[in-house]
C-alpha cells in the first residue's frame, strides 16, 4: 500500500444531519449512499449521533459496524467523541476522575470499532490530558482537539493546549482545525435564511456591521441582542440572525500555518459552495495550500454546516465542496 502524498478528501456524516434527523436514512443506508455517490472513502462519524450504543459498544455492535464498513468500502478515519463536563441535571460539573473515565470509555469504543483517531473538545480541562494521553497511547488511538469557531491558532485556550502538548510530548496528541473560525464574511445563505424567518433588513445590516468587529464573539453577540432589542426586533428574528456569531468567526486564515505540523485531521467547514466551486464565506484558496505545502497527508472531511439553517441538498453540497478542494489542492 502506497503512502498518501498529500491531503486526502472525505466527509463527516454530520454534513447529513437533516437527512439523518428526518429519518430519510439510517446508518446503513447513509453509508451506502455516501459510498455510491463516491463521497468517501474516508469518513468521520459522530459517536452520539450515529451509534445507538455509544459511548460503550458491544462486541456484536462493533462486528456489525465492521461488516458495514467492508460492504461499503468506506474507511472510518475519525470518531467524534464528547468532552461534556456537564452531564448532570442542574449544570453541576462531573468530577475529574469521572471525566477521565468518560473519555477512556469512548477511546475504547473507537478502538473497538476500528477508528484510528478521535476528535475531542476544549471542554476537557487541559490538565486532564496527562491522565488520558497515556491511555490513548496504549490503545494506539490519536486524539485531535477541534479548533472550532470562534477559536483559531492564537486563541488563549489553544495556546494553553499547545503548552500542555509540548510538555507531554505525546505522539497521539494533535489538532483538528475547523475552518469556520477563519471566515471572511457571513454566509449569504445564512442571512437569506434569517430573512426568510422574518428578520427585517435593518437587523441584517446590524449583524453585518457588528460581525467584523475585532472583539470576542460572545461580546459581539451581546451587542447585537442589546441593539436589536432596543430597536424592537422580534426575539425569534434576532436569534436567527445571531447564529452568525456562534458558528463562524473572522480570524486570520493564514494563522492555520502555525498548526500544520501537529494537525492530524481537518474539518473542512463550509456553508455553501456555488456551481462554479467557490465557498461563500471561507477563503479555501488561502487555507488549503498552507496544509498541502506544509506536508499534511491526513484527511480533510467535508463538513457542511448549512444544515443548521437551510434545507439544501447536503449530498450535492458535499460533492461541490470536494470538487473545489481537489481543484485547489491540484494548484
PLY file of the C-alpha trace (Angstrom):
ply
format ascii 1.0
element vertex 331
property float x
property float y
property float z
element edge 330
property int vertex1
property int vertex2
end_header
0.00 0.00 0.00
1.46 3.37 -1.03
1.63 6.22 1.46
-0.53 9.28 0.69
1.43 12.15 -0.83
-0.96 14.98 0.03
-4.19 15.82 1.83
-6.92 13.20 1.41
-10.58 14.11 0.85
-13.50 12.60 2.76
-16.71 13.54 4.55
-18.17 13.67 8.02
-21.65 12.20 8.35
-22.50 15.33 10.35
-22.98 17.03 6.97
-26.10 14.91 6.51
-27.75 15.88 9.79
-31.02 16.96 8.12
-31.21 13.72 6.15
-30.48 11.80 9.36
-32.95 13.61 11.62
-35.74 13.40 9.04
-35.16 9.61 9.03
-34.52 9.51 5.31
-31.51 7.37 6.20
-30.37 5.06 8.94
-26.64 4.42 9.39
-26.60 1.51 6.94
-28.44 3.48 4.26
-26.40 6.65 4.78
-23.06 4.89 4.50
-24.19 3.08 1.34
-25.39 6.38 -0.13
-22.07 8.06 0.63
-20.22 5.16 -0.96
-22.48 5.01 -4.04
-22.02 8.75 -4.65
-18.25 8.47 -4.31
-18.05 10.91 -1.41
-15.63 8.73 0.59
-13.81 6.55 1.15
-12.58 8.36 4.27
-15.37 9.24 6.68
-15.88 10.72 10.12
-18.76 9.61 12.34
-20.22 11.37 15.38
-20.45 8.81 18.15
-23.51 10.09 19.97
-25.34 10.98 16.76
-24.89 7.79 14.76
-24.15 4.93 17.18
-27.10 3.80 19.31
-24.92 2.06 21.92
-22.40 4.86 22.36
-20.34 5.60 24.45
-19.97 1.87 25.14
-20.44 -0.58 22.28
-20.94 -4.33 22.49
-18.88 -6.88 20.59
-21.88 -7.63 18.40
-22.46 -3.96 17.55
-18.78 -3.46 16.71
-18.75 -6.53 14.48
-21.88 -5.36 12.68
-20.30 -1.97 12.02
-17.12 -3.56 10.67
-19.22 -5.66 8.32
-20.96 -2.48 7.12
-17.57 -0.87 6.53
-16.49 -3.88 4.49
-19.71 -3.83 2.44
-19.42 -0.14 1.58
-15.67 0.04 1.12
-15.55 3.14 3.32
-12.67 3.93 5.65
-13.68 5.17 9.14
-10.78 7.50 9.95
-12.25 9.69 12.72
-14.76 9.20 15.51
-16.11 12.40 17.09
-16.34 11.97 20.86
-17.75 14.32 23.50
-15.89 16.13 26.26
-19.01 17.37 28.04
-18.36 18.08 31.70
-21.97 18.99 32.43
-23.61 15.59 32.24
-25.77 16.01 35.33
-29.06 17.87 35.75
-28.67 21.33 37.23
-25.39 22.09 35.44
-23.21 20.58 38.15
-19.87 19.54 36.64
-18.74 15.95 36.99
-15.54 15.18 38.90
-12.20 14.92 37.12
-11.98 11.16 37.69
-15.39 10.64 36.12
-14.49 12.79 33.10
-11.21 10.93 32.58
-13.01 7.58 32.62
-15.72 9.00 30.34
-13.04 9.73 27.74
-11.41 6.34 28.22
-14.75 4.62 27.58
-15.10 6.50 24.28
-11.49 5.77 23.32
-12.06 2.06 23.94
-15.14 2.16 21.72
-13.22 3.96 18.98
-10.57 1.26 19.05
-13.19 -1.48 19.08
-14.99 0.00 16.09
-11.79 0.36 14.07
-11.14 4.12 14.21
-7.55 5.34 14.30
-8.27 8.79 15.75
-10.88 10.66 17.76
-11.99 14.24 17.71
-12.30 15.63 21.24
-13.12 19.11 22.55
-11.75 22.00 24.59
-14.42 21.29 27.19
-11.87 18.79 28.52
-9.78 20.70 31.11
-6.26 20.77 29.75
-4.64 19.30 32.88
-6.56 16.04 32.43
-4.64 15.26 29.25
-1.82 13.96 31.45
-4.16 11.16 32.59
-5.79 10.44 29.23
-2.95 10.67 26.69
-1.00 7.65 28.04
-4.16 5.54 27.77
-4.67 6.66 24.16
-1.05 5.70 23.50
-1.70 2.21 24.88
-4.68 1.83 22.55
-2.85 3.32 19.58
-5.60 5.91 19.02
-4.71 9.51 18.22
-6.59 12.42 19.80
-7.24 15.67 17.95
-8.82 18.62 19.72
-11.22 20.51 17.45
-10.26 24.17 16.99
-13.79 25.38 16.31
-15.11 28.91 15.83
-14.62 31.34 17.46
-11.21 29.79 18.13
-8.15 29.98 15.92
-4.41 29.32 16.31
-3.88 32.27 18.64
-6.87 31.75 20.95
-5.93 31.56 24.67
-7.39 28.04 25.03
-5.37 26.86 22.03
-2.21 28.35 23.49
-2.83 26.56 26.81
-3.27 23.28 24.98
-0.16 23.95 22.92
1.83 24.36 26.15
0.48 21.06 27.50
1.12 19.31 24.19
4.74 20.45 24.34
5.05 19.33 27.96
3.58 15.85 27.40
5.29 15.36 24.02
2.85 12.56 23.21
2.73 11.18 19.65
-1.06 10.75 19.85
-2.00 14.38 20.55
-2.76 16.80 17.74
-5.00 19.48 16.26
-8.17 19.30 14.21
-8.65 22.73 12.59
-12.20 23.75 11.78
-12.21 26.41 9.08
-15.31 28.13 10.46
-13.04 30.14 12.74
-11.41 31.89 9.79
-14.26 33.07 7.59
-14.08 36.39 5.77
-17.79 37.20 5.77
-21.15 35.95 6.95
-22.53 33.35 4.52
-25.19 35.00 2.34
-27.20 31.77 2.69
-27.36 32.32 6.46
-28.57 35.91 6.01
-31.16 34.75 3.47
-32.39 32.17 5.99
-32.76 34.91 8.61
-34.74 37.00 6.12
-36.95 34.02 5.35
-37.59 33.63 9.09
-38.88 37.22 9.16
-35.81 39.28 10.07
-36.01 42.85 8.80
-33.29 44.29 6.57
-32.28 46.72 9.32
-31.46 43.73 11.56
-29.45 42.08 8.77
-27.50 45.30 8.34
-26.83 45.46 12.08
-25.44 41.92 12.09
-23.16 42.71 9.16
-21.88 45.82 10.92
-21.09 44.09 14.21
-19.74 40.73 12.99
-16.36 42.03 11.67
-15.51 43.91 14.87
-12.20 42.78 16.46
-13.68 41.61 19.77
-14.67 38.16 21.11
-17.74 36.60 19.51
-19.73 36.50 22.74
-19.27 40.27 23.11
-20.44 40.85 19.55
-23.49 38.65 20.12
-24.33 40.54 23.32
-24.06 43.83 21.44
-26.38 42.57 18.72
-29.01 41.44 21.24
-28.83 44.76 23.09
-29.18 46.92 19.99
-31.75 44.70 18.29
-34.00 44.57 21.35
-33.72 48.32 21.71
-34.82 48.71 18.10
-37.84 46.45 18.65
-36.86 43.38 16.65
-38.62 40.12 17.48
-36.64 37.64 19.66
-37.02 34.84 17.11
-35.69 37.08 14.35
-32.73 38.15 16.49
-31.95 34.53 17.27
-31.96 33.61 13.59
-29.57 36.44 12.73
-27.34 35.89 15.79
-26.42 32.40 14.57
-23.63 34.12 12.63
-21.78 34.80 15.90
-21.87 31.19 17.08
-20.93 29.06 14.08
-18.23 31.16 12.40
-15.71 33.89 13.17
-13.40 36.20 11.23
-9.90 35.33 12.42
-6.83 35.36 10.16
-6.98 32.37 7.76
-3.18 32.35 7.44
-2.88 31.66 11.18
-3.51 27.96 10.49
0.10 27.75 9.29
1.16 27.71 12.95
-0.71 24.41 13.48
0.15 22.42 10.37
2.99 20.44 11.97
0.68 18.95 14.60
-2.52 18.72 12.56
-3.80 15.13 12.32
-7.23 15.67 10.74
-9.21 18.61 9.34
-12.82 19.69 9.43
-13.41 21.36 6.08
-16.22 23.51 7.44
-18.31 25.19 4.77
-21.71 26.84 4.41
-22.38 26.82 0.68
-20.41 26.10 -2.49
-21.61 27.59 -5.77
-21.89 25.74 -9.07
-18.57 27.30 -10.10
-16.95 25.80 -6.97
-16.49 28.84 -4.72
-17.26 28.71 -0.97
-19.36 31.67 0.10
-17.60 32.59 3.35
-14.32 30.68 3.87
-11.19 31.52 1.78
-10.23 27.98 0.81
-7.81 29.23 -1.81
-5.76 30.75 1.02
-6.13 27.97 3.59
-5.69 24.69 1.71
-2.26 25.48 0.23
-0.96 26.05 3.78
-1.65 22.42 4.65
-0.71 20.99 1.27
2.63 22.80 1.22
3.18 22.11 4.91
3.18 18.35 4.32
-0.24 17.42 5.73
-1.29 13.97 4.45
-4.31 13.31 6.66
-7.97 13.71 5.72
-9.96 16.87 5.11
-13.57 15.87 5.74
-16.25 17.98 4.11
-18.36 19.40 6.95
-21.43 21.23 5.68
-22.98 23.35 8.43
-25.56 25.00 6.23
-27.95 22.35 7.53
-28.22 24.47 10.69
-30.38 26.99 8.86
-31.44 25.68 5.44
-32.68 22.57 3.63
-30.33 22.44 0.64
-29.25 19.06 -0.71
-26.35 18.05 1.52
-25.08 15.43 -0.90
-24.77 17.99 -3.69
-23.13 20.50 -1.38
-20.55 17.91 -0.30
-19.91 16.93 -3.92
-19.20 20.56 -4.82
-17.03 21.08 -1.77
-14.89 18.06 -2.55
-14.53 19.13 -6.17
-13.46 22.59 -5.02
-10.90 21.17 -2.59
-9.40 18.88 -5.21
-9.17 21.76 -7.67
-7.36 23.99 -5.18
-5.04 21.24 -3.95
-4.08 20.44 -7.54
-2.78 24.00 -7.82
0 1
1 2
2 3
3 4
4 5
5 6
6 7
7 8
8 9
9 10
10 11
11 12
12 13
13 14
14 15
15 16
16 17
17 18
18 19
19 20
20 21
21 22
22 23
23 24
24 25
25 26
26 27
27 28
28 29
29 30
30 31
31 32
32 33
33 34
34 35
35 36
36 37
37 38
38 39
39 40
40 41
41 42
42 43
43 44
44 45
45 46
46 47
47 48
48 49
49 50
50 51
51 52
52 53
53 54
54 55
55 56
56 57
57 58
58 59
59 60
60 61
61 62
62 63
63 64
64 65
65 66
66 67
67 68
68 69
69 70
70 71
71 72
72 73
73 74
74 75
75 76
76 77
77 78
78 79
79 80
80 81
81 82
82 83
83 84
84 85
85 86
86 87
87 88
88 89
89 90
90 91
91 92
92 93
93 94
94 95
95 96
96 97
97 98
98 99
99 100
100 101
101 102
102 103
103 104
104 105
105 106
106 107
107 108
108 109
109 110
110 111
111 112
112 113
113 114
114 115
115 116
116 117
117 118
118 119
119 120
120 121
121 122
122 123
123 124
124 125
125 126
126 127
127 128
128 129
129 130
130 131
131 132
132 133
133 134
134 135
135 136
136 137
137 138
138 139
139 140
140 141
141 142
142 143
143 144
144 145
145 146
146 147
147 148
148 149
149 150
150 151
151 152
152 153
153 154
154 155
155 156
156 157
157 158
158 159
159 160
160 161
161 162
162 163
163 164
164 165
165 166
166 167
167 168
168 169
169 170
170 171
171 172
172 173
173 174
174 175
175 176
176 177
177 178
178 179
179 180
180 181
181 182
182 183
183 184
184 185
185 186
186 187
187 188
188 189
189 190
190 191
191 192
192 193
193 194
194 195
195 196
196 197
197 198
198 199
199 200
200 201
201 202
202 203
203 204
204 205
205 206
206 207
207 208
208 209
209 210
210 211
211 212
212 213
213 214
214 215
215 216
216 217
217 218
218 219
219 220
220 221
221 222
222 223
223 224
224 225
225 226
226 227
227 228
228 229
229 230
230 231
231 232
232 233
233 234
234 235
235 236
236 237
237 238
238 239
239 240
240 241
241 242
242 243
243 244
244 245
245 246
246 247
247 248
248 249
249 250
250 251
251 252
252 253
253 254
254 255
255 256
256 257
257 258
258 259
259 260
260 261
261 262
262 263
263 264
264 265
265 266
266 267
267 268
268 269
269 270
270 271
271 272
272 273
273 274
274 275
275 276
276 277
277 278
278 279
279 280
280 281
281 282
282 283
283 284
284 285
285 286
286 287
287 288
288 289
289 290
290 291
291 292
292 293
293 294
294 295
295 296
296 297
297 298
298 299
299 300
300 301
301 302
302 303
303 304
304 305
305 306
306 307
307 308
308 309
309 310
310 311
311 312
312 313
313 314
314 315
315 316
316 317
317 318
318 319
319 320
320 321
321 322
322 323
323 324
324 325
325 326
326 327
327 328
328 329
329 330
